[in-house]
């Protein structure tokens, strides 16, 4: 499945990662606040390796660097990839704590969901987050996703959210 290379909203441009994003990516994955519910900060060497992987993703996986329209300054990362369950696609995201609370994550993740559910043929998308990550839970609920399961994984309680099914035409 192919996903859009670029997605635009009123305030944002979501585009594929490029080499100049490496410093931002490594800083984002090394940030204690950003990674609090994602297994902790990633050492820079591992983050650089991960970044290289993002430059050539396999078919069926997409990642977008989220930037403000007009200045191309990275704010976050949104990814869409097959979930561990082997059935669904999962949306995941990480944003610079300096811009938390300004609606950028809501706008970016909402735009990805809109494109893949109404344009790319996915029936639904899921998201998985720690139940302790109340901000992420609220974001997913504001996007219209509903809780469908709770389970223990990665040493913590996880909540699985699911988008509404794509309406029949």
Number of C-alpha atoms within 10 A of each C-alpha: 10 12 18 16 12 14 17 17 13 8 12 21 22 28 21 21 22 14 10 8 15 18 13 17 25 21 17 24 25 18 18 16 15 20 16 12 18 16 10 14 19 19 13 15 10 13 20 17 11 16 20 15 11 21 15 13 13 12 10 12 17 23 24 24 26 29 21 17 14 9 9 14 14 21 23 23 25 21 18 23 18 16 15 9 8 7 9 17 23 21 20 16 19 19 22 19 14 8 12 13 10 9 10 19 23 15 16 26 23 17 17 22 20 12 16 20 19 14 11 14 13 16 16 18 24 23 23 21 20 22 17 13 14 11 12 19 22 12 16 23 15 12 16 14 21 18 17 11 11 15 13 10 10 11 8 13 13 19 21 19 22 21 20 15 12 14 8 5 3
